[in-house]
Amino acid sequence: MFRKLSICLMLNVMCLPTTAMADTVSDLSQLLEQGESVKAYQLSLDNLDEMEGDPAFDFQYGVAAIDSGHLSEGIFALERVHMLEPRNSLATLELARGYYLIAQYERAQVLFQQVDAENPPDVVRARIQQFLTLITEKTSISPTKFKSFVELWAGYDSNINSGPGGQTNVVILSDNALGRGDSYAQVRVGSSVEHAYNPDNALVFSANVDSRIYDSEDEQDYNNINLSAGHIWKGEANQFQFNFNLQKYQLANNNYRDMFGITGTWSKQLSKRSVMKFFVGANDLAYDDQSWKDATLSNVGASYIYAGEGGWRPLYFISAFAGTENPKTAGILANGQVDRVFHGGNLGIQLSPTSDIKLTPAITYQRSEYKGKDWIYNIKRRDDFAMFNVNMEWMVAPSWTVLANYSFTDIGSNIELYEYDRQQAMLGLRYNFQ
């Protein structure tokens, strides 16, 4: 409506030197009113040599160029109008809009405020305020954000050591090597800081600790400590994040494995409802007592997120990934149990039956193919990992959330020793520090 009003008023106030020029400007106006900005832009180009410099033509040409994606041309045309007719509010508004689209926010703000000071109609003033609000959001630096939480869990694990359910045909296993279950308590603590030093750049830091204690299987108790530091670059519809990551995994209070890595993620806003992400990572794995497992792990992938419509506000997500794990030192054990290529994917949906409850069922699949032959079975190992997971979050108060999780994992392999299934069920409570 604002565009139509602008174009109609413009035609009333501009002087047209010839009937032919008036007809061309009228045709451009009609095309723009019909939303045919590409056709209007092409018609402007066809008449550019004869009509460039005429304010009435330059106005229509500038609007058509901006609306069809030729921002620099459109701004240049509108600058000519603004220079000849500095009191032309309509041209000033369109020029301000062009400056906004190329992120020249200070120049856009000056022009928007200039028109606003002239007491334009309410519909125009409302539009100006929308742009001024957007400019403020894009040019102001957000305060440093602190987030932290603590979670307490209780659960049951049907296969704490990821062992097969029964004796294999080739290897006789001890009872300790077979799959066994136990109940546990778990604590998760996390904290993050995001410090924006300008509107488009921020430093990010995070620290997380995940500790599980089994009731009677002390040798399976673990601590998982993660530290991360990175940088975020923000654009109009894009965001890139680069992180350094450090992980220390302890088993039975002894250091088991250290991991240091880097990750990069590029997020692209495809529409108001959809986001595409691409990620890449490289990690160095170092084991304390099993150095033959030391390796470099690399992976790439992509994910797609779509916010659907409906009463439960569905949020769909799907991802695919691939990678390699390469041992630092070749050997019989490393070649058969470490050196591998893998690929897989993830598919799920988040549902909100009420404003306070979120349900997230998801399935994950991964195929791993090892390059060397297993030293016992003398064949190349191939594993298929499949997991169904459902998570529930119920916010019972602004800072308190009740949690529940169930997962079923099935590992298939062409080597019977590595086949198993596992179920975990847990209930928890989270407190978010505001």
N, C-alpha and C positions, 0 to 999 in steps of 0.2 A: 504494500500500500504506500509506504514511504517513497519507494522508487517511482511509482506511477505519479504520485503527487509532485515529486521533484521534477520529473521530465515534463509534465504538463505545465507547471508554473514556469519552467525555463523557456518553453516555447512562447509563452505570453510576453515575456520580458525582453527577449533578445530580438534584435533587428536583423532581418534576413535581406541581403542585398538583391537577390534575384529570385524569380519563381522557381528555377531549376534547383537552386541551392535549398530553397524552402521545401521543395518536394523531397529532396534527399534527406534533409534533417527530419522531416515528418516520417519518412520510411524508416529511418533509424529508430526514431522514438517508438513507432509501432512494434518493431521487432523486439526492442528491449522490453516493452510492456508485455509481450507474448513470451518472454523468457528465452528468446532466440539470440542470445548474446554472440554466439559464434557467427551466425549469419550477419548480424549487425557489424561485427568486427570486419568481416570480409567486404561488406559493402563500404565501410569506411576506407579500407585500403584501396578499393577501386576508385574512390573519389579523392584520395589524399592529395594528389598533385595539384588539383584545381581548388580544393576547399580548405586545405590546411592553413591555419592562422585565423580563420573565422571563428569567433567565440562560440556561436551556436553549434557549428559542426564539431569543433574541438571538444565541446562538452559531451556530445553524444559519442564521439569517437573514444574519448577517454573512459567513459563508463563502459562501453562495449569491450574495450581492450582489457580493463580490469576484470570484468565479469567473465571473460573468456580465458583468463590466465596470463595475459600479456601485461604484467604489472608495470614494468618500466615504461612501456609505450604509453599506457593509460595515464600514468602519473605525469609524464612529460607533457602530454596534451593538456591535462587539467592545470598544470603549472602555467601554461601559456594563458589559459582563461583567467586564472587567479591574478596573474601579473597585469592583464588588461582591465580586469573588473574585480578589484580586491573586495568590493562590497557585495559580490555575487554569492549569496549564502549557499545556494545549492551546489555550485561548483566547489566552494570551500569545503562543504561536507564530504563530497565525493573525493576530493584530494586528501582530506584527512583520513578517510577510509583506506585509500591507497597506501598512505604512509603507514597506517596501522598494519596492513597486510604484509608489508616488507619489514616490519619490526622497527620502524623509525618512530618509536613511541613518543618521544619528546616533541617532535614536529607535529605529530598527529594530535597530541594533547593541546598544544597551543591553538591549532585551528578549530578543534571541537569547542574549546572554551570561548574562542572568538565568536562563533555562531551562537553559542548558548547565551552570551551576554546581550545578544540582540533580541531577546524575548521571542523565540520562534514558537510556532504552534506546539501544543502539548505533545502531539504524537512525535514531532521532531525532537523536542526536548527529551522525551523518554528514551529515544534511540541514542541521543548523544550521551545520556547518563549511562547507558549500557556499555558503550565504548569506553567511557572514562573509567568505569569500574573495572573493565577488563585490563585497561592499561595499568591501573593501580596494582592489580593482582600480578601482572607480568613484570612490573618494575620494582616492586617492593621485595625485600629480602625477608624470607620467613624466619621466625625465631628458631634458635637451635631446639631440635626436638629430642626429647629423652623418652625412651620406653623401657619398661622392665616388667618382669612377671616372675611368679613362682607357681609351680604346679606340684601337687601331691597325688600320687596314683597308688592303687592296689590292683593286682591282677593275677592271672594264672597263665602259665606258658606250658603248652603240652609237650614241647621238645626243646629243652633249654640248650642242648648241645648240637642240635641239627644232625642227629644221628639217624640211621635207618631203623625202621620199626622192628625188624627181625634179622635173624642170622642170614648172611649172604652165602652164596654157593662156593665162592673161591676163598674168602678170608673168614676165619673164625674170630668173632668179636667178643670182647669181654662185656660184662653187663654195663660197665661204665661207658663203653663206646656206643651202646644202643641208645636210641632216643628215649628220653625220660622227661617227666614233667615236674613242675614245682610252682608254688605260689611266690609272689614277690611284692616288694614295695619299691616305689620309684619316685625320684625327685628330679624335677627339671627347673632350672633357673636360667633366665636370660635377660640381657640388657642390650640396648642399642642407642646410638647417638647419630643424628644427622645434622650437620652444621653447614648451612648454606652461606657461602661467602660472597655470592652475588645471585641474582634471580635464576640463573641457568646452571649453576655449578654448586656442588655440595660434596663435603667429605663425610664418609660414613664409617662407623666402627660398631662392632658387635662382639659379644662374648656370651657363650652358652655352655652350660654344664648339664649333662644327663647321667644320673647315677641310678643303678638298679641293684637291689640287694635281695637275693633269693632266701627263702626260709631255711632250707637245709643243704643247698648246693653252693657252698661258699666259693668254690673254684670257678663258678660262672658269674660271680658278681663283677660288674664293670662300671667304669667311669669314662665318659666320652666328653672331652673338653674341646671346644671349638672357638677360635679367635679369628676375626676378620677385620680387614681395613681396606677401604676402597674409595672410589671417586665416582660421582654421577654427573653426566652432562645431559642437560635437558634442552629439547627443542620444541618447536610448535606441536609436532605430532610424533616426535621421536625421543627416545631416551637411551643412553648408553651407560652401562655401569661396568667398572673394572674393579676386581677385588683380589687381594692377597689373602689366602686362607691357611690357617695352621690348625691341625687336629692332633690331639694326643689321646690314644685309646689305651686304657688300663684294664687288665683282667686280673681279678683276685688281688687287687692293690699292687700289682706289678706292671711296669710299662710293657705294653705288648707291641704297639705300632705307632709310628709318627708319620704324619702326612703333611706335606707343604705343597701348595698349589696356587695357580692363578686361574681366574675365570673372567669371562667377558660376556655380557648380555646386552643385546640390542632389542628394544621394544618399539614396535610401530603401531600407532593408533590408526586402525583401518577405518573405523567409523565410530559413532557414539556408543555402539554396542560391542565392538569387536577389537581385539588386540592380538597382534602376532609377535612372537618372541623368538629370537635366535640366540643360541648360546654355544660357547666353546670353552673347554677347560683342559688344563694339563696339571698333573699331580705327581709328586715324588713320594713313594711309599718305602719306609724303612722299618724293618722288624728287628726287635731287640735280640731274640733268641733263635730266629729262623731266617738268617740272612739270605738263604736261597730264594726267599719270597720277595726280596727287595725288587722294586719294579717302578716303571713310569706308566701312569695311566692317563690316557688322552680320550676326550669325547667331544662330540658335536651333536647338536640337535635343534629342534624347533618345536614350538607349541602354539596353539591357537585357543583363544578364550572368547566366548560369545555370551553376552547377557541376553537371555531370552525374555519373552513376555509371558504373563500369566500370574495367577494368584500366589504361586510359590516362588516367584522370581528366580527361575532356573538360571544357573550359571554353568555353561557347558565348557569342558576343557579336554583337549586332546594333544598328545605330544608324541614325537618320535626321536630316537637317538641312536647313535652308533659310536663305537670306540675300540680302542686296543689297549691291552696290558702287556708290556714288554719287560721281561726280567733283565736286571742289570748284568747278571752273570748267567750264561747258558749252562745247562746241566740236565741230567735225567729228570730230576724232580721238578726243576723250574720249567723245563720245556713241556712237561706233561700236565702240570697243575697251575702254572702261572701264565705262560705265554698263550694269549688268546685274542680273538676278535669277538665283539659282541654287538648286538643290535636289539632294539625293542621299542616299546611304546607304552603309553598310558592313556586311559580313557575314563572320564568320570563326569559327574554333575553335582553341583551344590544346590540344595533346595532349602527354602526358608518357609516352612508351613506357617510360622508366625514371625513377628518382628524380632523375637528373642531366641529363636531356635534355628540352627543350621544343621542339615544332614548332608553328608558328603560320601556317597558310595563311589568306589573307583576300582578299576582292574588294571593290573600291570603285567606285562609279559617281557621276558628277555631271553634271547638265545645266545649261548656262549659256545664257541668252537675253539678247542685247544689245538695248538700246532704240533706238539710232540706226543709220542705214545706214552700212555700210563705205564709206569715201571712194573706194576703187578699184572695188569690185564693185557698189556702189549697192544692196545688199540688207542686211537685218538679219542679223547673224551669229548662229549657233546652234552651240554646241559640245557634244559628248558625250565626257566623260572616263571611261575605264574602265581599271582597273588590277588585275592579279593580283600578289599579293605573298606570298612564303613566307619565314619567318624561322626560323632554328635557333639554339638556345643549348645548349651542352654544358658543364656545370660540371665541369672536370677536377680542381679543387682548391678549397678553401673560398673563395679570393679570385680564382681564375682561371677564365675562361669563354671557350671557343672559340665564335666567331660565324660564321654564314653567312647570306647573304641573296640572293634572286633576285627581280626584279620585271620584269613586262612591262606597258607602258603603251601604250594605243591611244587616239588622239584623233581622233574623227570630227567633221567640220564641214560645213556647207553652203557654206563658202568654202574652196576647195582649198588656199589658201595656208597655212591653219592646221591641215591634216591631217598627222599624223605618227604614227610608233610608236617606241618606245624600250625597250631592254632594258638592265638593269644586273645584274651579278653581282659579289659581293664576299665576301671572307673576312676575318675579323678576330679580335682577341684583346682581352678586357677584363680589367682589374684593378680590383677593388673594394677600396677602403681601408676596413679594419675599424675 
